[in-house]
Amino acid sequence: MVKQIPALTGIRFVAAAAVALSHGGSLFLQGPSLALDISIGTLGLLGMSVFFTLSGFVIQYNYGSSIVSSPRKAIPDFLVARIARIYPLFVVLFLVELLTGPMVWPWLLGTKAPAEGFSAHLVPFQLGMVQSWFFANVAGVAPVWQYEEVGIVSWSVSTEWFFYLVFPLVCPLLVRIRTAPAAILCAIGAVAIELGIDLAVRMLQGRINLFALHAYGAEAALPNWKNTLILWIVYFSPFCRVWEFVLGCCLARLHEVWSAQDFRPSRALLDIATLVGVGTIGWVFWFTAHKPAFGVSMSLFDIARNNIALAAPVALIVVAAAQPASTAGRLLSARWLVFLGEASFALYLIHIIIFRRFPVVRWETASQLLGHLGAFALAFALATCAAILLHFGFEVPARRRIRGAYQAASAEQRRLLVRLGTVGFAALVGAAAAYALRNATGDAITQSGISVVSGTYGGNCRWMSARGNTTDALAEACNGKSECTFRAEMARIADPAPGCAKEFAVAWFCKGDRSIRFNSAPDANATSSALRLSCDQVARDD
């Protein structure tokens, strides 16, 4: 039995709280504060990088040696333990939300058609936790955005499940790390690989965009964001994010090497590592809030902030927190934080369900902001209480029963279970791959003339939240024409960023093109300038 590290449980609550604050902030704190809007979004990115890196550390620390010493017994035991840990609460909340949520229930009653973003085809892939493993355009959105609250946050459960399946393959390589320099070099290598993926996406984004446009439609290409193929590659896809998990595994090996050598890093060194990590994270937040929003192309920072730009500094904090003598280790080992950390998975799954039960409107004045902050604090407290009840009342008993039933089964029954599970899961993955390829065949752009990709008014002010706010009106006015003139005011949208000089930017595609065309009006003339979309030339009439 390995010695537990309380600080790692404490930091789990920090990660879950960061994601919850990000989602809650986007609901409760919408208003004219642009820096607040951007910083809230970055909190969610930070929380996911903490989860993935920490997961690698904890899994290697708890299971690495047993899998290496006795793989035939330890690997099934490990997978059953992970299923018992994440599956019961996920599947119960998912089914409750699926059957009672406003997206599905009216359709089941036959009172109206299913809403955009709902497809019954994806239910098996959600229940099999493979929805983040492939990209498709289903019911107007990518699979990771299906099924409202639980469906939206459970993409990370799917990505983590991929990590767990990869872990037994990584173990034999990790066990060869026997020195601290080798472990550090391994960690640097994981960072370099994920950064290399980001760099490849940066260099190939034009080709990726064109492929997404033809295979999945205009919504899958930049300068859109939510449903784009590029976002799936750099944020949701387990094939990119697995290197953060491997980074955590390397850090666990570093910790194990230190422990085997009875080496204790100095508190000053650990605190410096923590400060560097916190400072780098702070810089990512600051730079995100001050750099221009991307258009049809993204910088390396725009891409890396979704993964390794935050995971790398998080790694420094995790290494320090694992040592009880460090300041981070002592702070994160606080009993109340460890207690809340135990319920972090339940908080992650339940928070957005509770948040969306609150009626929220945009705030405009300081007094309204205070009221929204109060409502937000109440919603977060309710979500935390619900998470504690779910964890101790359902999660823990369900985990014990599943693991107990598996241990009580005979050796033959276990082997049969493993075989059936392997075959069934392989069939599910094959079906998911076939489904994704089916949706990627042919040319999604069939009309001649203009095909609108995106229209955004004020995207330069509010980063992601205004992106695509004029797309529907622009598409209705211009799609299929060889030339079209459009003003932002024709979209009849509310001001997305009061007090900010807004830019009106449009992107479109012409059948037979090998590029996405882009045009914008300067900030001062965003509503008075008419942007002309043409399949012959790019022009703006002032």
ChimeraX attribute file (.defattr): number of C-alpha atoms within 10 A of each C-alpha:
attribute: neighborCount
match mode: 1-to-1
recipient: residues
	/A:1	5
	/A:2	8
	/A:3	7
	/A:4	12
	/A:5	17
	/A:6	21
	/A:7	25
	/A:8	24
	/A:9	22
	/A:10	25
	/A:11	28
	/A:12	25
	/A:13	25
	/A:14	21
	/A:15	26
	/A:16	26
	/A:17	23
	/A:18	23
	/A:19	26
	/A:20	26
	/A:21	23
	/A:22	22
	/A:23	21
	/A:24	23
	/A:25	21
	/A:26	17
	/A:27	19
	/A:28	26
	/A:29	26
	/A:30	21
	/A:31	19
	/A:32	20
	/A:33	16
	/A:34	18
	/A:35	16
	/A:36	16
	/A:37	22
	/A:38	22
	/A:39	17
	/A:40	21
	/A:41	22
	/A:42	21
	/A:43	20
	/A:44	21
	/A:45	21
	/A:46	26
	/A:47	25
	/A:48	22
	/A:49	27
	/A:50	28
	/A:51	23
	/A:52	25
	/A:53	27
	/A:54	28
	/A:55	23
	/A:56	25
	/A:57	28
	/A:58	20
	/A:59	19
	/A:60	27
	/A:61	22
	/A:62	16
	/A:63	19
	/A:64	26
	/A:65	17
	/A:66	16
	/A:67	22
	/A:68	19
	/A:69	11
	/A:70	10
	/A:71	17
	/A:72	10
	/A:73	11
	/A:74	18
	/A:75	20
	/A:76	17
	/A:77	19
	/A:78	22
	/A:79	16
	/A:80	17
	/A:81	16
	/A:82	17
	/A:83	16
	/A:84	20
	/A:85	19
	/A:86	17
	/A:87	17
	/A:88	17
	/A:89	21
	/A:90	21
	/A:91	17
	/A:92	11
	/A:93	18
	/A:94	23
	/A:95	16
	/A:96	11
	/A:97	20
	/A:98	21
	/A:99	14
	/A:100	13
	/A:101	16
	/A:102	14
	/A:103	20
	/A:104	21
	/A:105	16
	/A:106	16
	/A:107	14
	/A:108	13
	/A:109	9
	/A:110	9
	/A:111	9
	/A:112	11
	/A:113	13
	/A:114	18
	/A:115	15
	/A:116	13
	/A:117	18
	/A:118	23
	/A:119	17
	/A:120	13
	/A:121	11
	/A:122	19
	/A:123	19
	/A:124	14
	/A:125	18
	/A:126	22
	/A:127	16
	/A:128	17
	/A:129	25
	/A:130	25
	/A:131	30
	/A:132	28
	/A:133	24
	/A:134	21
	/A:135	28
	/A:136	25
	/A:137	21
	/A:138	20
	/A:139	16
	/A:140	19
	/A:141	21
	/A:142	23
	/A:143	30
	/A:144	28
	/A:145	22
	/A:146	27
	/A:147	28
	/A:148	20
	/A:149	22
	/A:150	24
	/A:151	25
	/A:152	15
	/A:153	21
	/A:154	24
	/A:155	24
	/A:156	22
	/A:157	21
	/A:158	23
	/A:159	23
	/A:160	25
	/A:161	22
	/A:162	20
	/A:163	24
	/A:164	20
	/A:165	13
	/A:166	14
	/A:167	24
	/A:168	20
	/A:169	12
	/A:170	16
	/A:171	19
	/A:172	16
	/A:173	10
	/A:174	22
	/A:175	14
	/A:176	11
	/A:177	19
	/A:178	15
	/A:179	15
	/A:180	18
	/A:181	11
	/A:182	17
	/A:183	24
	/A:184	17
	/A:185	13
	/A:186	21
	/A:187	24
	/A:188	14
	/A:189	16
	/A:190	23
	/A:191	21
	/A:192	14
	/A:193	15
	/A:194	23
	/A:195	20
	/A:196	14
	/A:197	18
	/A:198	25
	/A:199	17
	/A:200	12
	/A:201	20
	/A:202	20
	/A:203	15
	/A:204	11
	/A:205	19
	/A:206	19
	/A:207	13
	/A:208	18
	/A:209	23
	/A:210	21
	/A:211	17
	/A:212	25
	/A:213	23
	/A:214	19
	/A:215	21
	/A:216	28
	/A:217	21
	/A:218	26
	/A:219	24
	/A:220	31
	/A:221	28
	/A:222	29
	/A:223	27
	/A:224	25
	/A:225	19
	/A:226	20
	/A:227	23
	/A:228	26
	/A:229	27
	/A:230	24
	/A:231	18
	/A:232	23
	/A:233	21
	/A:234	22
	/A:235	22
	/A:236	24
	/A:237	24
	/A:238	25
	/A:239	17
	/A:240	21
	/A:241	27
	/A:242	23
	/A:243	26
	/A:244	33
	/A:245	30
	/A:246	27
	/A:247	29
	/A:248	32
	/A:249	30
	/A:250	31
	/A:251	29
	/A:252	27
	/A:253	28
	/A:254	24
	/A:255	21
	/A:256	20
	/A:257	18
	/A:258	16
	/A:259	11
	/A:260	11
	/A:261	10
	/A:262	9
	/A:263	11
	/A:264	12
	/A:265	13
	/A:266	11
	/A:267	16
	/A:268	12
	/A:269	12
	/A:270	23
	/A:271	20
	/A:272	15
	/A:273	20
	/A:274	24
	/A:275	16
	/A:276	16
	/A:277	22
	/A:278	17
	/A:279	13
	/A:280	17
	/A:281	21
	/A:282	13
	/A:283	12
	/A:284	18
	/A:285	21
	/A:286	14
	/A:287	12
	/A:288	20
	/A:289	20
	/A:290	11
	/A:291	12
	/A:292	13
	/A:293	17
	/A:294	16
	/A:295	22
	/A:296	20
	/A:297	14
	/A:298	18
	/A:299	15
	/A:300	16
	/A:301	17
	/A:302	16
	/A:303	22
	/A:304	21
	/A:305	22
	/A:306	22
	/A:307	25
	/A:308	29
	/A:309	23
	/A:310	26
	/A:311	32
	/A:312	23
	/A:313	21
	/A:314	26
	/A:315	27
	/A:316	20
	/A:317	24
	/A:318	25
	/A:319	23
	/A:320	25
	/A:321	27
	/A:322	24
	/A:323	21
	/A:324	18
	/A:325	17
	/A:326	22
	/A:327	17
	/A:328	24
	/A:329	25
	/A:330	15
	/A:331	15
	/A:332	25
	/A:333	22
	/A:334	13
	/A:335	13
	/A:336	10
	/A:337	19
	/A:338	21
	/A:339	16
	/A:340	24
	/A:341	26
	/A:342	19
	/A:343	25
	/A:344	25
	/A:345	24
	/A:346	26
	/A:347	26
	/A:348	22
	/A:349	24
	/A:350	24
	/A:351	28
	/A:352	24
	/A:353	16
	/A:354	15
	/A:355	24
	/A:356	15
	/A:357	9
	/A:358	13
	/A:359	9
	/A:360	15
	/A:361	13
	/A:362	14
	/A:363	18
	/A:364	14
	/A:365	10
	/A:366	9
	/A:367	10
	/A:368	15
	/A:369	17
	/A:370	13
	/A:371	14
	/A:372	21
	/A:373	16
	/A:374	13
	/A:375	18
	/A:376	21
	/A:377	15
	/A:378	13
	/A:379	21
	/A:380	21
	/A:381	13
	/A:382	16
	/A:383	23
	/A:384	22
	/A:385	15
	/A:386	17
	/A:387	24
	/A:388	22
	/A:389	14
	/A:390	18
	/A:391	21
	/A:392	14
	/A:393	11
	/A:394	14
	/A:395	23
	/A:396	17
	/A:397	12
	/A:398	18
	/A:399	20
	/A:400	14
	/A:401	12
	/A:402	17
	/A:403	17
	/A:404	11
	/A:405	9
	/A:406	18
	/A:407	13
	/A:408	11
	/A:409	12
	/A:410	10
	/A:411	11
	/A:412	9
	/A:413	12
	/A:414	16
	/A:415	13
	/A:416	12
	/A:417	14
	/A:418	15
	/A:419	12
	/A:420	12
	/A:421	12
	/A:422	12
	/A:423	10
	/A:424	13
	/A:425	15
	/A:426	12
	/A:427	12
	/A:428	17
	/A:429	18
	/A:430	12
	/A:431	14
	/A:432	20
	/A:433	14
	/A:434	13
	/A:435	16
	/A:436	18
	/A:437	14
	/A:438	12
	/A:439	15
	/A:440	19
	/A:441	11
	/A:442	11
	/A:443	14
	/A:444	15
	/A:445	18
	/A:446	12
	/A:447	12
	/A:448	15
	/A:449	20
	/A:450	22
	/A:451	26
	/A:452	26
	/A:453	28
	/A:454	28
	/A:455	28
	/A:456	24
	/A:457	31
	/A:458	26
	/A:459	24
	/A:460	23
	/A:461	27
	/A:462	24
	/A:463	20
	/A:464	18
	/A:465	18
	/A:466	18
	/A:467	24
	/A:468	23
	/A:469	21
	/A:470	23
	/A:471	21
	/A:472	14
	/A:473	17
	/A:474	26
	/A:475	17
	/A:476	10
	/A:477	16
	/A:478	21
	/A:479	21
	/A:480	18
	/A:481	16
	/A:482	15
	/A:483	16
	/A:484	17
	/A:485	16
	/A:486	20
	/A:487	17
	/A:488	26
	/A:489	16
	/A:490	12
	/A:491	17
	/A:492	10
	/A:493	12
	/A:494	10
	/A:495	13
	/A:496	21
	/A:497	19
	/A:498	15
	/A:499	11
	/A:500	15
	/A:501	14
	/A:502	24
	/A:503	21
	/A:504	26
	/A:505	26
	/A:506	28
	/A:507	23
	/A:508	25
	/A:509	26
	/A:510	23
	/A:511	17
	/A:512	9
	/A:513	10
	/A:514	11
	/A:515	14
	/A:516	21
	/A:517	19
	/A:518	18
	/A:519	18
	/A:520	22
	/A:521	23
	/A:522	13
	/A:523	16
	/A:524	12
	/A:525	15
	/A:526	21
	/A:527	19
	/A:528	13
	/A:529	21
	/A:530	21
	/A:531	24
	/A:532	19
	/A:533	28
	/A:534	20
	/A:535	19
	/A:536	10
	/A:537	9
	/A:538	13
	/A:539	14
	/A:540	14
	/A:541	11
	/A:542	9
